[in-house]
Amino acid sequence: MKINIDQIPPEGLTLGETIPPKSLELDTEIAQLCSPIQIKADVLKITNVVTVDLNLNTQINFICSRCLNEFRVVLKKKLKLNYQVDNGQYGIDLNPEIRQDIILGYPIKSLCKPDCKGLCPGCGKNLNVGECSCKKEKGKGDG
């Protein structure tokens, strides 16, 4: 999202934009944007400072670090950005800050649910679905 500084009226303005997921290069091994980023920006310029209040909405698919299942998270963020502008400056590109804030919000360890049981180390069955047979067999020989 780019803002033309000369087009900001004294009362401010509201802008809306939809950014395609691929344009900000936000996909990683564990996270992929699955919908466009909806952006609403309230922009105000007072002397040489531009203030932008952003509302971001999108959906991200994550891979659970325990069970390896894919799950979706709805991302709704509010950001407040301030820019010092010079007389010769004509525009502001918000995309680097938007990209950085979304990536910094990615979890270090993504979980589909807080009590995810993960995969059985023996047979690889998803323990969220049910117990595996190798666990029962190991339990019989322990007694």
C-alpha positions in Angstrom: 0.0 0.0 0.0 1.4 3.3 -1.0 0.3 6.7 0.2 0.7 9.9 -1.9 1.6 12.6 0.7 0.4 15.5 -1.4 -3.1 14.0 -1.6 -3.8 13.9 2.1 -6.3 16.6 2.9 -6.2 18.5 6.3 -9.0 16.4 7.7 -7.2 13.2 6.7 -8.4 10.3 4.5 -9.4 6.7 4.7 -8.0 4.2 2.2 -8.8 0.6 1.4 -6.8 -2.0 -0.5 -6.5 -5.7 -1.1 -3.0 -7.1 -1.4 -2.4 -10.5 -3.0 -0.7 -12.9 -0.6 2.3 -13.6 -2.9 3.2 -9.9 -3.3 4.6 -9.5 0.3 6.5 -12.9 0.2 5.1 -14.0 3.6 5.0 -17.8 2.9 7.4 -20.0 4.9 7.6 -23.7 5.6 5.1 -23.5 8.4 2.9 -20.6 7.3 1.1 -19.7 4.1 -1.3 -16.9 3.5 -4.5 -18.4 2.0 -6.5 -15.2 1.4 -5.7 -11.7 0.2 -4.7 -9.1 2.9 -7.6 -6.7 3.4 -6.3 -3.3 4.5 -8.1 -0.2 5.8 -5.9 2.8 6.5 -6.9 6.0 8.3 -4.3 8.6 7.3 -3.6 12.0 8.9 -0.9 14.5 8.2 0.1 17.2 10.7 2.9 19.4 9.6 5.7 17.0 8.7 4.4 13.8 10.4 2.0 11.3 8.7 0.1 9.0 11.1 -1.4 5.8 9.7 -3.9 3.6 11.6 -4.0 0.3 9.9 -6.5 -2.6 10.2 -5.3 -5.8 8.6 -7.4 -8.9 7.9 -6.3 -12.2 6.3 -6.2 -15.9 6.8 -3.0 -18.0 7.3 -2.6 -21.7 7.1 0.0 -23.1 9.6 1.5 -26.6 10.0 1.2 -27.9 13.6 4.7 -28.6 14.9 3.4 -31.6 16.9 1.0 -33.5 14.7 1.9 -31.9 11.3 -1.8 -31.2 10.4 -2.6 -28.0 8.7 -4.8 -25.5 10.5 -6.2 -22.0 9.6 -5.9 -18.9 11.7 -7.8 -15.7 11.0 -5.4 -12.7 11.5 -6.9 -9.4 12.5 -4.3 -6.8 13.5 -4.3 -3.1 14.2 -1.2 -1.1 13.7 -0.3 2.6 14.3 2.6 3.9 12.1 4.2 7.3 12.2 6.4 8.7 9.5 8.6 11.8 9.5 8.3 13.3 6.0 10.5 15.8 4.2 9.3 18.6 1.9 10.7 16.7 -1.1 9.1 13.4 -0.2 6.1 12.4 -2.3 5.0 9.0 -1.1 5.2 6.4 1.7 5.3 2.7 1.0 3.6 0.8 3.9 4.3 -2.7 2.5 7.6 -3.3 4.4 6.1 -2.5 7.7 3.0 -4.6 7.0 5.1 -7.5 6.0 7.4 -7.2 9.0 4.5 -7.0 11.5 2.8 -10.1 10.0 6.0 -12.2 10.1 6.8 -11.1 13.6 3.4 -12.3 14.6 4.1 -15.9 13.4 4.3 -18.3 16.4 7.7 -19.8 17.2 6.0 -23.2 17.7 2.6 -23.4 15.9 0.1 -25.7 17.5 -3.3 -26.7 16.1 -4.6 -26.6 19.6 -2.9 -26.1 23.0 -3.3 -29.7 24.1 -2.2 -31.3 20.8 -0.9 -34.8 21.5 1.3 -35.0 18.4 2.4 -38.1 16.6 3.4 -41.5 18.1 7.2 -41.8 18.0 6.8 -45.5 17.2 4.2 -45.7 14.4 3.6 -42.1 13.5 -0.2 -42.2 14.2 -1.8 -38.8 15.1 -2.6 -39.2 18.8 -5.3 -36.6 18.6 -7.4 -39.0 16.5 -7.0 -41.9 19.0 -4.4 -44.2 20.6 -2.1 -46.3 18.5 -1.7 -50.1 18.7 2.1 -49.9 19.3 1.4 -48.1 22.6 -0.9 -50.8 23.8 1.6 -53.6 22.9 4.4 -51.8 24.8 2.2 -51.5 27.8 1.6 -55.2 28.0 5.3 -56.1 28.2 6.0 -53.6 30.9 4.1 -55.2 33.8 
